[in-house]
Amino acid sequence: MQDTQSSTNIHPSNFSSLKIAGFGACMITGYPHEGGGLFEVACTSVEKSLSRSVEWKLFGFGGFPAPRAEKYFKSRVSTFNPNYVVIQFGSTDATRPIRARHRSSTAPIPSERPPVRPPTAFTIARWHIQSLVGFLWKTDPVTSLASYVTAIEHMVNESILAGITPVVLSPFIFGSRHSLKNAADYTKALHDLTLRHRIIFIDCIQQLSKHSKSKILLKDGVHLSRLGHHLIGEAIGQAIVADIGSLNRLAEIPETKSVCARA
């Protein structure tokens, strides 16, 4: 599902340059792949669809949960002053780890990228085992649902106040069904934000569920494959293009005419 209610208050044809910002955790940068990440795919898709150049800038916070990254949102994004900002958090937040981590969940990702390996039958079986253990141990997510939604809503509010259209991504799919259930709960809560705010919302779980997990995820059951990045990037690009199209159509309606009457 893509809710495409826009908060942009400037006619797209008046943009001296269309500017899109990306603000998110490691996967918005394409991690652990070299190039071709979801944000890059999205901006390229917009350029191709509109036949115009897009100025884009990426602010990545690898390993940061939403509440910590939110503190940097206004200072980073406002300096770029984009027309749209893609907000991507949730894979760290919604994770329900079944063992202590060797490093803080808020620590930056390593400078060296790990090998990009697809899942095998053994690793998929391990996802199921980890899920079962998580359900039995009733492990908690890295970020509570309330804290996650509050952080995302703060970023949405900052965007709208600045006249920027927020494009909010839900958490992605997990190999573990335990974490995936949590991601689904977070997605529903984000969808509820569309009832209170004019935003573009991308249900990433719905987009990724069109393919098997073995094609969407890497071996760790958390990071997306290149196909996963491409699917989400194209969904973002199409949503932005549709939003710009709707703004153009609204701008063509004379303000002095009554187009329709509502009971």
Secondary structure as a PSIPRED ss2 file (coil, helix, strand):
# PSIPRED VFORMAT (PSIPRED V4.0)

   1 M C   1.000  0.000  0.000
   2 Q E   0.000  0.000  1.000
   3 D E   0.000  0.000  1.000
   4 T E   0.000  0.000  1.000
   5 Q C   1.000  0.000  0.000
   6 S C   1.000  0.000  0.000
   7 S C   1.000  0.000  0.000
   8 T C   1.000  0.000  0.000
   9 N C   1.000  0.000  0.000
  10 I C   1.000  0.000  0.000
  11 H C   1.000  0.000  0.000
  12 P H   0.000  1.000  0.000
  13 S H   0.000  1.000  0.000
  14 N H   0.000  1.000  0.000
  15 F C   1.000  0.000  0.000
  16 S C   1.000  0.000  0.000
  17 S C   1.000  0.000  0.000
  18 L E   0.000  0.000  1.000
  19 K E   0.000  0.000  1.000
  20 I E   0.000  0.000  1.000
  21 A E   0.000  0.000  1.000
  22 G E   0.000  0.000  1.000
  23 F E   0.000  0.000  1.000
  24 G E   0.000  0.000  1.000
  25 A C   1.000  0.000  0.000
  26 C H   0.000  1.000  0.000
  27 M H   0.000  1.000  0.000
  28 I H   0.000  1.000  0.000
  29 T H   0.000  1.000  0.000
  30 G C   1.000  0.000  0.000
  31 Y C   1.000  0.000  0.000
  32 P C   1.000  0.000  0.000
  33 H C   1.000  0.000  0.000
  34 E C   1.000  0.000  0.000
  35 G C   1.000  0.000  0.000
  36 G C   1.000  0.000  0.000
  37 G C   1.000  0.000  0.000
  38 L H   0.000  1.000  0.000
  39 F H   0.000  1.000  0.000
  40 E H   0.000  1.000  0.000
  41 V H   0.000  1.000  0.000
  42 A H   0.000  1.000  0.000
  43 C H   0.000  1.000  0.000
  44 T H   0.000  1.000  0.000
  45 S H   0.000  1.000  0.000
  46 V H   0.000  1.000  0.000
  47 E H   0.000  1.000  0.000
  48 K H   0.000  1.000  0.000
  49 S H   0.000  1.000  0.000
  50 L H   0.000  1.000  0.000
  51 S C   1.000  0.000  0.000
  52 R C   1.000  0.000  0.000
  53 S C   1.000  0.000  0.000
  54 V E   0.000  0.000  1.000
  55 E E   0.000  0.000  1.000
  56 W E   0.000  0.000  1.000
  57 K E   0.000  0.000  1.000
  58 L E   0.000  0.000  1.000
  59 F E   0.000  0.000  1.000
  60 G E   0.000  0.000  1.000
  61 F C   1.000  0.000  0.000
  62 G C   1.000  0.000  0.000
  63 G C   1.000  0.000  0.000
  64 F C   1.000  0.000  0.000
  65 P C   1.000  0.000  0.000
  66 A H   0.000  1.000  0.000
  67 P H   0.000  1.000  0.000
  68 R H   0.000  1.000  0.000
  69 A H   0.000  1.000  0.000
  70 E H   0.000  1.000  0.000
  71 K H   0.000  1.000  0.000
  72 Y H   0.000  1.000  0.000
  73 F H   0.000  1.000  0.000
  74 K H   0.000  1.000  0.000
  75 S H   0.000  1.000  0.000
  76 R H   0.000  1.000  0.000
  77 V H   0.000  1.000  0.000
  78 S H   0.000  1.000  0.000
  79 T H   0.000  1.000  0.000
  80 F H   0.000  1.000  0.000
  81 N C   1.000  0.000  0.000
  82 P C   1.000  0.000  0.000
  83 N C   1.000  0.000  0.000
  84 Y E   0.000  0.000  1.000
  85 V E   0.000  0.000  1.000
  86 V E   0.000  0.000  1.000
  87 I E   0.000  0.000  1.000
  88 Q E   0.000  0.000  1.000
  89 F C   1.000  0.000  0.000
  90 G C   1.000  0.000  0.000
  91 S C   1.000  0.000  0.000
  92 T C   1.000  0.000  0.000
  93 D C   1.000  0.000  0.000
  94 A C   1.000  0.000  0.000
  95 T C   1.000  0.000  0.000
  96 R C   1.000  0.000  0.000
  97 P C   1.000  0.000  0.000
  98 I C   1.000  0.000  0.000
  99 R C   1.000  0.000  0.000
 100 A C   1.000  0.000  0.000
 101 R C   1.000  0.000  0.000
 102 H C   1.000  0.000  0.000
 103 R C   1.000  0.000  0.000
 104 S C   1.000  0.000  0.000
 105 S C   1.000  0.000  0.000
 106 T C   1.000  0.000  0.000
 107 A C   1.000  0.000  0.000
 108 P C   1.000  0.000  0.000
 109 I C   1.000  0.000  0.000
 110 P C   1.000  0.000  0.000
 111 S C   1.000  0.000  0.000
 112 E C   1.000  0.000  0.000
 113 R C   1.000  0.000  0.000
 114 P C   1.000  0.000  0.000
 115 P C   1.000  0.000  0.000
 116 V C   1.000  0.000  0.000
 117 R C   1.000  0.000  0.000
 118 P C   1.000  0.000  0.000
 119 P C   1.000  0.000  0.000
 120 T C   1.000  0.000  0.000
 121 A H   0.000  1.000  0.000
 122 F H   0.000  1.000  0.000
 123 T H   0.000  1.000  0.000
 124 I H   0.000  1.000  0.000
 125 A H   0.000  1.000  0.000
 126 R H   0.000  1.000  0.000
 127 W H   0.000  1.000  0.000
 128 H H   0.000  1.000  0.000
 129 I H   0.000  1.000  0.000
 130 Q H   0.000  1.000  0.000
 131 S H   0.000  1.000  0.000
 132 L H   0.000  1.000  0.000
 133 V H   0.000  1.000  0.000
 134 G H   0.000  1.000  0.000
 135 F H   0.000  1.000  0.000
 136 L H   0.000  1.000  0.000
 137 W H   0.000  1.000  0.000
 138 K C   1.000  0.000  0.000
 139 T C   1.000  0.000  0.000
 140 D C   1.000  0.000  0.000
 141 P C   1.000  0.000  0.000
 142 V C   1.000  0.000  0.000
 143 T C   1.000  0.000  0.000
 144 S C   1.000  0.000  0.000
 145 L H   0.000  1.000  0.000
 146 A H   0.000  1.000  0.000
 147 S H   0.000  1.000  0.000
 148 Y H   0.000  1.000  0.000
 149 V H   0.000  1.000  0.000
 150 T H   0.000  1.000  0.000
 151 A H   0.000  1.000  0.000
 152 I H   0.000  1.000  0.000
 153 E H   0.000  1.000  0.000
 154 H H   0.000  1.000  0.000
 155 M H   0.000  1.000  0.000
 156 V H   0.000  1.000  0.000
 157 N H   0.000  1.000  0.000
 158 E H   0.000  1.000  0.000
 159 S H   0.000  1.000  0.000
 160 I H   0.000  1.000  0.000
 161 L H   0.000  1.000  0.000
 162 A C   1.000  0.000  0.000
 163 G C   1.000  0.000  0.000
 164 I C   1.000  0.000  0.000
 165 T E   0.000  0.000  1.000
 166 P E   0.000  0.000  1.000
 167 V E   0.000  0.000  1.000
 168 V E   0.000  0.000  1.000
 169 L E   0.000  0.000  1.000
 170 S C   1.000  0.000  0.000
 171 P C   1.000  0.000  0.000
 172 F C   1.000  0.000  0.000
 173 I C   1.000  0.000  0.000
 174 F C   1.000  0.000  0.000
 175 G C   1.000  0.000  0.000
 176 S C   1.000  0.000  0.000
 177 R H   0.000  1.000  0.000
 178 H H   0.000  1.000  0.000
 179 S H   0.000  1.000  0.000
 180 L H   0.000  1.000  0.000
 181 K H   0.000  1.000  0.000
 182 N H   0.000  1.000  0.000
 183 A H   0.000  1.000  0.000
 184 A H   0.000  1.000  0.000
 185 D H   0.000  1.000  0.000
 186 Y H   0.000  1.000  0.000
 187 T H   0.000  1.000  0.000
 188 K H   0.000  1.000  0.000
 189 A H   0.000  1.000  0.000
 190 L H   0.000  1.000  0.000
 191 H H   0.000  1.000  0.000
 192 D H   0.000  1.000  0.000
 193 L H   0.000  1.000  0.000
 194 T C   1.000  0.000  0.000
 195 L C   1.000  0.000  0.000
 196 R C   1.000  0.000  0.000
 197 H C   1.000  0.000  0.000
 198 R C   1.000  0.000  0.000
 199 I C   1.000  0.000  0.000
 200 I E   0.000  0.000  1.000
 201 F E   0.000  0.000  1.000
 202 I E   0.000  0.000  1.000
 203 D C   1.000  0.000  0.000
 204 C H   0.000  1.000  0.000
 205 I H   0.000  1.000  0.000
 206 Q H   0.000  1.000  0.000
 207 Q H   0.000  1.000  0.000
 208 L H   0.000  1.000  0.000
 209 S C   1.000  0.000  0.000
 210 K C   1.000  0.000  0.000
 211 H C   1.000  0.000  0.000
 212 S C   1.000  0.000  0.000
 213 K H   0.000  1.000  0.000
 214 S H   0.000  1.000  0.000
 215 K H   0.000  1.000  0.000
 216 I H   0.000  1.000  0.000
 217 L E   0.000  0.000  1.000
 218 L C   1.000  0.000  0.000
 219 K C   1.000  0.000  0.000
 220 D C   1.000  0.000  0.000
 221 G C   1.000  0.000  0.000
 222 V C   1.000  0.000  0.000
 223 H C   1.000  0.000  0.000
 224 L E   0.000  0.000  1.000
 225 S C   1.000  0.000  0.000
 226 R H   0.000  1.000  0.000
 227 L H   0.000  1.000  0.000
 228 G H   0.000  1.000  0.000
 229 H H   0.000  1.000  0.000
 230 H H   0.000  1.000  0.000
 231 L H   0.000  1.000  0.000
 232 I H   0.000  1.000  0.000
 233 G H   0.000  1.000  0.000
 234 E H   0.000  1.000  0.000
 235 A H   0.000  1.000  0.000
 236 I H   0.000  1.000  0.000
 237 G H   0.000  1.000  0.000
 238 Q H   0.000  1.000  0.000
 239 A H   0.000  1.000  0.000
 240 I H   0.000  1.000  0.000
 241 V H   0.000  1.000  0.000
 242 A H   0.000  1.000  0.000
 243 D H   0.000  1.000  0.000
 244 I H   0.000  1.000  0.000
 245 G H   0.000  1.000  0.000
 246 S H   0.000  1.000  0.000
 247 L H   0.000  1.000  0.000
 248 N H   0.000  1.000  0.000
 249 R H   0.000  1.000  0.000
 250 L H   0.000  1.000  0.000
 251 A H   0.000  1.000  0.000
 252 E C   1.000  0.000  0.000
 253 I C   1.000  0.000  0.000
 254 P C   1.000  0.000  0.000
 255 E C   1.000  0.000  0.000
 256 T C   1.000  0.000  0.000
 257 K C   1.000  0.000  0.000
 258 S C   1.000  0.000  0.000
 259 V C   1.000  0.000  0.000
 260 C C   1.000  0.000  0.000
 261 A C   1.000  0.000  0.000
 262 R C   1.000  0.000  0.000
 263 A C   1.000  0.000  0.000
